[in-house]
C-alpha cells in the first residue's frame, strides 16, 4: 500500500487535495495507521481518484461527483447534459455583459440601462397631446408622480403623454412585462437621458412595446430621482427572398 505522499506523486495531485477528499468523504484511505495516523492507499483508491479527476475535467463539481462515482452511464450523461446547459447559459451571459461593456465604451452615456421583469401596475392618469418634448416639464407635477409617454423613439412630431392623478382621469393597467430600466442622475436632463435610452434600445435590437414610464421619486430627506422604464421585446429580423 502507498502513503499519501506516494499516491499524490503518482496521480499528480497535492497531499492537501487528498486530505480534502478524505475530509469530505470523497476518497477515504483504505486504512489509517492507528499509532502514526498515516493514511494508506491501494489500487482501488488510485482508480477512484482517477475517476474523480476525470469527472472534474468534465466540469462536474465535487458535490455532484460524490453522487456519480458509482452511477450508471445514463445518470452520468444526464449530469453532463446539465453541465453543458449551464455552461452555455454562462457563455451567453458573459457575451451579453461584454457587448454591453463594448457599447458603453463606444457610446458614452449618462445612464446605465438594465433589462429586468416587472409585475402588473394599476394607475389612474390624465392624458394629453404634446407637440414637443420640452412640454413634458410643464405637464409633470412635483414628485412623487409618474409620467407616461407613448413613443417608439425620439419624437419627430406630436405624441401622447399622461400623468398620474389622485382623482378623475382614466384607469390604466400596465401588464407584467420585460422592461429596460435606467436611473437618471440628478445632474442629467431627463429628456436627454430618454434619448440616450432609445438609442441604446436601437443598438441592442429591442423594440418598444408600450408606454415609457417615468417615475419621479423623492426620499425622506427630500432628494429627488427619476427612473425611466421602457417595455421591450427583441426585434424580429425578416429575411428577404
FENFEN-V832833 format. One line per field, one symbol per residue. burial: b if it has 16 or more other ideal C-beta (glycine too) atoms within 10 Angstrom, else e. A space follows every 10 residues. Layout:
burial->???
//
This chain:
burial->ebebeebbee beeeeeebee bbeeebbebe eeeeeeeebb beeebeebbe ebeebeeeeb eeebbbebee eeeeebeebb eebeeeeeee eeeeeeeeeb eeeeeeeebe bebeeeeeee eebebeeeeb eebeebeeeb eeeebbbbbe beeebeeebe bbbbeeeeee eeebeebebb bbbbeeeeeb bebbebbbeb beebebebee bbbbbbeeee eeeeebebbb bbeeeeeeee e
//
